[in-house]
């Protein structure tokens, strides 16, 4: 088979427009160009990362033992702080979901109002809960406002009037 096979690609914008025709060579060239660009980009990013790592390794090699220990300790403290923060967020998320459920507020919004600070999370829950209750009351008032439909209420009969008089 020939490398000159034609591949037809339809343009989705209009049925009346002619279909674009690409030869297999055209498609191969386009793919080669894009793959080359991707490869170049990956190589550049790898080289940049490698240079950064080399520079960091050289910097650390020049440090004294005390400085190395200090950096190691600081890194461990950063990691520990991050783990503590994530744990606090998880705990506060569980707390918020329970509290919102108790208050009758949808628990879907728990992730939006949770912070790593429990007091701030409680404040957010209170604010959302009050807003939710106010919105529900406004909607209820809107639904129930107005007069009862006429014709549904029967006029009191003579028997009802006599019974009420006793």
GROMACS elastic network, one bead per residue, 0.5 to 0.9 nm:
[ bonds ]
;  ai    aj funct       b0    kb
    1     4     6  0.85875   500
    1     5     6  0.81110   500
    2     5     6  0.61116   500
    2    24     6  0.89309   500
    3     6     6  0.87668   500
    3    23     6  0.77657   500
    3    24     6  0.57633   500
    3    25     6  0.65905   500
    4    23     6  0.55044   500
    4    24     6  0.56066   500
    4    25     6  0.66717   500
    5    22     6  0.84414   500
    5    23     6  0.56587   500
    5    24     6  0.56169   500
    5    25     6  0.84938   500
    6    21     6  0.63961   500
    6    22     6  0.56320   500
    6    24     6  0.62197   500
    7    20     6  0.85644   500
    7    21     6  0.59278   500
    7    22     6  0.52242   500
    7    23     6  0.59147   500
    7    24     6  0.68309   500
    7    27     6  0.84378   500
    8    19     6  0.64533   500
    8    20     6  0.60036   500
    8    22     6  0.63175   500
    8    23     6  0.85603   500
    9    19     6  0.60362   500
    9    20     6  0.55462   500
    9    21     6  0.64833   500
    9    22     6  0.77334   500
   10    13     6  0.88306   500
   10    14     6  0.89312   500
   10    15     6  0.83674   500
   10    17     6  0.87577   500
   10    18     6  0.79378   500
   10    20     6  0.64573   500
   10    21     6  0.88008   500
   11    14     6  0.66128   500
   11    15     6  0.76843   500
   11    17     6  0.75259   500
   11    18     6  0.81103   500
   11    19     6  0.64122   500
   11    20     6  0.73509   500
   12    15     6  0.72087   500
   13    17     6  0.82314   500
   14    17     6  0.56401   500
   14    18     6  0.87655   500
   15    18     6  0.77894   500
   15    19     6  0.87222   500
   16    19     6  0.89148   500
   17    20     6  0.89060   500
   22    25     6  0.79229   500
   22    26     6  0.57780   500
   22    27     6  0.65367   500
   23    26     6  0.51000   500
   23    27     6  0.64489   500
   23    28     6  0.86227   500
   24    27     6  0.51162   500
   24    28     6  0.60564   500
   24    29     6  0.85364   500
   25    29     6  0.60184   500
   25    30     6  0.85360   500
   26    29     6  0.51250   500
   26    30     6  0.61781   500
   26    31     6  0.86103   500
   27    30     6  0.51325   500
   27    31     6  0.61345   500
   27    32     6  0.84634   500
   28    31     6  0.51823   500
   28    32     6  0.59553   500
   28    33     6  0.84851   500
   29    32     6  0.50477   500
   29    33     6  0.60362   500
   29    34     6  0.85715   500
   30    33     6  0.51940   500
   30    34     6  0.62344   500
   30    35     6  0.85652   500
   31    34     6  0.51429   500
   31    35     6  0.59537   500
   31    36     6  0.83544   500
   32    35     6  0.51378   500
   32    36     6  0.59523   500
   32    37     6  0.85504   500
   33    36     6  0.50953   500
   33    37     6  0.62207   500
   33    38     6  0.86628   500
   34    37     6  0.50595   500
   34    38     6  0.61566   500
   34    39     6  0.85392   500
   35    38     6  0.50305   500
   35    39     6  0.60368   500
   35    40     6  0.85324   500
   36    39     6  0.50551   500
   36    40     6  0.60934   500
   36    41     6  0.85480   500
   37    40     6  0.51329   500
   37    41     6  0.61618   500
   37    42     6  0.86447   500
   38    41     6  0.51175   500
   38    42     6  0.61947   500
   38    43     6  0.86121   500
   39    42     6  0.51183   500
   39    43     6  0.61292   500
   39    44     6  0.86093   500
   40    43     6  0.51079   500
   40    44     6  0.61394   500
   40    45     6  0.86270   500
   41    44     6  0.51412   500
   41    45     6  0.62044   500
   41    46     6  0.85563   500
   42    45     6  0.51670   500
   42    46     6  0.60715   500
   42    47     6  0.85473   500
   43    46     6  0.50403   500
   43    47     6  0.60547   500
   43    48     6  0.85728   500
   44    47     6  0.50930   500
   44    48     6  0.61576   500
   44    49     6  0.86122   500
   45    48     6  0.51151   500
   45    49     6  0.61659   500
   45    50     6  0.85027   500
   46    49     6  0.51307   500
   46    50     6  0.60155   500
   46    51     6  0.85605   500
   47    50     6  0.50033   500
   47    51     6  0.61040   500
   47    52     6  0.86106   500
   48    51     6  0.51358   500
   48    52     6  0.62397   500
   48    53     6  0.86497   500
   49    52     6  0.51200   500
   49    53     6  0.61688   500
   49    54     6  0.85942   500
   50    53     6  0.51142   500
   50    54     6  0.61191   500
   50    55     6  0.85868   500
   51    54     6  0.50712   500
   51    55     6  0.61123   500
   51    56     6  0.85397   500
   52    55     6  0.51350   500
   52    56     6  0.61379   500
   52    57     6  0.85740   500
   53    56     6  0.50422   500
   53    57     6  0.60659   500
   53    58     6  0.85676   500
   54    57     6  0.50298   500
   54    58     6  0.61211   500
   54    59     6  0.85276   500
   55    58     6  0.51262   500
   55    59     6  0.61275   500
   55    60     6  0.86214   500
   56    59     6  0.50301   500
   56    60     6  0.61488   500
   56    61     6  0.85358   500
   57    60     6  0.51295   500
   57    61     6  0.60731   500
   57    62     6  0.87692   500
   58    61     6  0.50091   500
   58    62     6  0.64733   500
   59    62     6  0.53722   500
   59    63     6  0.67595   500
   60    63     6  0.51821   500
   60    64     6  0.84538   500
   60    67     6  0.87844   500
   60    68     6  0.70821   500
   61    64     6  0.80907   500
   61    68     6  0.88748   500
   63    66     6  0.79732   500
   63    67     6  0.57334   500
   63    68     6  0.60819   500
   64    67     6  0.51600   500
   64    68     6  0.61834   500
   64    69     6  0.86472   500
   65    68     6  0.50897   500
   65    69     6  0.61903   500
   65    70     6  0.85653   500
   66    69     6  0.51416   500
   66    70     6  0.61078   500
   66    71     6  0.86814   500
   67    71     6  0.61852   500
   67    72     6  0.85255   500
   68    71     6  0.51978   500
   68    72     6  0.61041   500
   68    73     6  0.85338   500
   69    72     6  0.50191   500
   69    73     6  0.60141   500
   69    74     6  0.85215   500
   70    73     6  0.50985   500
   70    74     6  0.61388   500
   70    75     6  0.86119   500
   71    74     6  0.50290   500
   71    75     6  0.61012   500
   71    76     6  0.85772   500
   72    75     6  0.51167   500
   72    76     6  0.62289   500
   72    77     6  0.86175   500
   73    76     6  0.51200   500
   73    77     6  0.61655   500
   73    78     6  0.86768   500
   74    78     6  0.61855   500
   74    79     6  0.86357   500
   75    78     6  0.50690   500
   75    79     6  0.62089   500
   75    80     6  0.85443   500
   76    79     6  0.50732   500
   76    80     6  0.60367   500
   76    81     6  0.84945   500
   77    80     6  0.50133   500
   77    81     6  0.60034   500
   77    82     6  0.85229   500
   78    81     6  0.50937   500
   78    82     6  0.61679   500
   78    83     6  0.86512   500
   79    82     6  0.51320   500
   79    83     6  0.62325   500
   79    84     6  0.86183   500
   80    83     6  0.50955   500
   80    84     6  0.61124   500
   80    85     6  0.85458   500
   81    84     6  0.50505   500
   81    85     6  0.60936   500
   81    86     6  0.86397   500
   82    85     6  0.50385   500
   82    86     6  0.62156   500
   82    87     6  0.85929   500
   83    86     6  0.51263   500
   83    87     6  0.61318   500
   83    88     6  0.85621   500
   84    87     6  0.50634   500
   84    88     6  0.60834   500
   84    89     6  0.86150   500
   84   116     6  0.89595   500
   85    88     6  0.50715   500
   85    89     6  0.62403   500
   85    90     6  0.87088   500
   85   116     6  0.58783   500
   85   117     6  0.88005   500
   86    89     6  0.51130   500
   86    90     6  0.62906   500
   86    91     6  0.87064   500
   86   116     6  0.74199   500
   87    90     6  0.50841   500
   87    91     6  0.61776   500
   87    92     6  0.85121   500
   87   116     6  0.82499   500
   88    91     6  0.51038   500
   88    92     6  0.59856   500
   88    93     6  0.84114   500
   88   115     6  0.81105   500
   88   116     6  0.51629   500
   88   117     6  0.73290   500
   88   118     6  0.78937   500
   89    92     6  0.50668   500
   89    93     6  0.59724   500
   89    94     6  0.86742   500
   89   114     6  0.67606   500
   89   115     6  0.59297   500
   89   117     6  0.78037   500
   89   118     6  0.85554   500
   90    93     6  0.50476   500
   90    94     6  0.64059   500
   90    95     6  0.86642   500
   90   114     6  0.88353   500
   90   116     6  0.83308   500
   91    94     6  0.52613   500
   91    95     6  0.62170   500
   91    96     6  0.85926   500
   91   116     6  0.86655   500
   91   118     6  0.87847   500
   92    96     6  0.58830   500
   92    97     6  0.84818   500
   92   114     6  0.62442   500
   92   115     6  0.71083   500
   92   116     6  0.69551   500
   92   117     6  0.78397   500
   92   118     6  0.61639   500
   92   121     6  0.70103   500
   92   122     6  0.88686   500
   93    96     6  0.50545   500
   93    97     6  0.61662   500
   93    98     6  0.86452   500
   93   110     6  0.62386   500
   93   111     6  0.64500   500
   93   113     6  0.85936   500
   93   114     6  0.58678   500
   93   115     6  0.82055   500
   93   121     6  0.87111   500
   94    97     6  0.52476   500
   94    98     6  0.63108   500
   94    99     6  0.86442   500
   94   110     6  0.84373   500
   95    98     6  0.52662   500
   95    99     6  0.61315   500
   95   100     6  0.85408   500
   95   118     6  0.88565   500
   95   121     6  0.89862   500
   95   122     6  0.89617   500
   96    99     6  0.50773   500
   96   100     6  0.59014   500
   96   101     6  0.83798   500
   96   107     6  0.78806   500
   96   110     6  0.58295   500
   96   111     6  0.84779   500
   96   113     6  0.81036   500
   96   114     6  0.70196   500
   96   121     6  0.73402   500
   96   122     6  0.75887   500
   96   125     6  0.69472   500
   97   100     6  0.51802   500
   97   101     6  0.60588   500
   97   102     6  0.86085   500
   97   106     6  0.84917   500
   97   107     6  0.52583   500
   97   108     6  0.81212   500
   97   109     6  0.84773   500
   97   110     6  0.57654   500
   97   111     6  0.87651   500
   98   101     6  0.51868   500
   98   102     6  0.62731   500
   98   103     6  0.87593   500
   98   107     6  0.80302   500
   99   102     6  0.50798   500
   99   103     6  0.62832   500
   99   104     6  0.86793   500
   99   105     6  0.86408   500
   99   107     6  0.87592   500
   99   122     6  0.88970   500
   99   125     6  0.77450   500
  100   103     6  0.50380   500
  100   104     6  0.61242   500
  100   105     6  0.50183   500
  100   106     6  0.66020   500
  100   107     6  0.58067   500
  100   109     6  0.89174   500
  100   110     6  0.77133   500
  100   125     6  0.70970   500
  100   129     6  0.74246   500
  101   104     6  0.50627   500
  101   105     6  0.58131   500
  101   106     6  0.67298   500
  101   107     6  0.62343   500
  102   105     6  0.76923   500
  103   106     6  0.88931   500
  103   129     6  0.69598   500
  104   107     6  0.86478   500
  104   129     6  0.83388   500
  104   133     6  0.88608   500
  105   108     6  0.88286   500
  105   109     6  0.87469   500
  105   128     6  0.83261   500
  105   129     6  0.65101   500
  105   132     6  0.68440   500
  105   133     6  0.83008   500
  106   109     6  0.66301   500
  106   110     6  0.82534   500
  107   110     6  0.54498   500
  107   111     6  0.86277   500
  108   111     6  0.72974   500
  108   112     6  0.85174   500
  109   112     6  0.53456   500
  109   113     6  0.67460   500
  109   114     6  0.89219   500
  110   113     6  0.54865   500
  110   114     6  0.61339   500
  110   125     6  0.84248   500
  111   114     6  0.54653   500
  111   115     6  0.85309   500
  112   115     6  0.84938   500
  113   120     6  0.89149   500
  113   121     6  0.63711   500
  113   122     6  0.89465   500
  113   124     6  0.57652   500
  113   125     6  0.68993   500
  113   128     6  0.82989   500
  114   117     6  0.81151   500
  114   118     6  0.81824   500
  114   120     6  0.80455   500
  114   121     6  0.51595   500
  114   122     6  0.85106   500
  114   124     6  0.75806   500
  114   125     6  0.84260   500
  115   118     6  0.70195   500
  115   119     6  0.89742   500
  115   120     6  0.67871   500
  115   121     6  0.56096   500
  115   124     6  0.89944   500
  116   120     6  0.82103   500
  116   121     6  0.77159   500
  117   120     6  0.54130   500
  117   121     6  0.62174   500
  117   122     6  0.87818   500
  118   122     6  0.61596   500
  118   123     6  0.86439   500
  119   122     6  0.50726   500
  119   123     6  0.62822   500
  119   124     6  0.86634   500
  120   123     6  0.50098   500
  120   124     6  0.61868   500
  120   125     6  0.86200   500
  121   124     6  0.50272   500
  121   125     6  0.61903   500
  121   126     6  0.86800   500
  122   125     6  0.50076   500
  122   126     6  0.62293   500
  122   127     6  0.86643   500
  123   126     6  0.51051   500
  123   127     6  0.62162   500
  123   128     6  0.86188   500
  124   127     6  0.51088   500
  124   128     6  0.60964   500
  124   129     6  0.83849   500
  125   128     6  0.51820   500
  125   129     6  0.58546   500
  125   130     6  0.84804   500
  126   129     6  0.50581   500
  126   130     6  0.60848   500
  126   131     6  0.84806   500
  127   130     6  0.53272   500
  127   131     6  0.61642   500
  127   132     6  0.85352   500
  128   131     6  0.50526   500
  128   132     6  0.59280   500
  128   133     6  0.85535   500
  129   132     6  0.50135   500
  129   133     6  0.61424   500
  129   134     6  0.85300   500
  130   133     6  0.51931   500
  130   134     6  0.61179   500
  130   135     6  0.85738   500
  131   134     6  0.51057   500
  131   135     6  0.61263   500
  131   136     6  0.86026   500
  132   135     6  0.51262   500
  132   136     6  0.61467   500
  132   137     6  0.86057   500
  133   136     6  0.50903   500
  133   137     6  0.61298   500
  133   138     6  0.85784   500
  134   137     6  0.51488   500
  134   138     6  0.61602   500
  134   139     6  0.86013   500
  135   138     6  0.50831   500
  135   139     6  0.61146   500
  135   140     6  0.85071   500
  136   139     6  0.50938   500
  136   140     6  0.60385   500
  136   141     6  0.85345   500
  137   141     6  0.60481   500
  137   142     6  0.84724   500
  138   141     6  0.50834   500
  138   142     6  0.60683   500
  138   143     6  0.85899   500
  139   142     6  0.50091   500
  139   143     6  0.61496   500
  139   144     6  0.86276   500
  140   143     6  0.51643   500
  140   144     6  0.61677   500
  140   145     6  0.84723   500
  141   144     6  0.52113   500
  141   145     6  0.58003   500
  142   145     6  0.54337   500
  142   146     6  0.86560   500
  143   146     6  0.85195   500
  144   147     6  0.86090   500
  147   150     6  0.82754   500
  148   152     6  0.81642   500
  148   153     6  0.85459   500
  149   152     6  0.63322   500
  149   153     6  0.81092   500
  150   153     6  0.66560   500
  151   154     6  0.70438   500
  154   157     6  0.83882   500
  156   159     6  0.79535   500
  156   160     6  0.58185   500
  156   161     6  0.66422   500
  157   160     6  0.52639   500
  157   161     6  0.63992   500
  157   162     6  0.87661   500
  158   161     6  0.50686   500
  158   162     6  0.61799   500
  158   163     6  0.86421   500
  159   162     6  0.51168   500
  159   163     6  0.61425   500
  159   164     6  0.85876   500
  160   163     6  0.50980   500
  160   164     6  0.61001   500
  160   165     6  0.85782   500
  161   164     6  0.52062   500
  161   165     6  0.62359   500
  162   165     6  0.52071   500
  162   166     6  0.69345   500
  163   166     6  0.55979   500
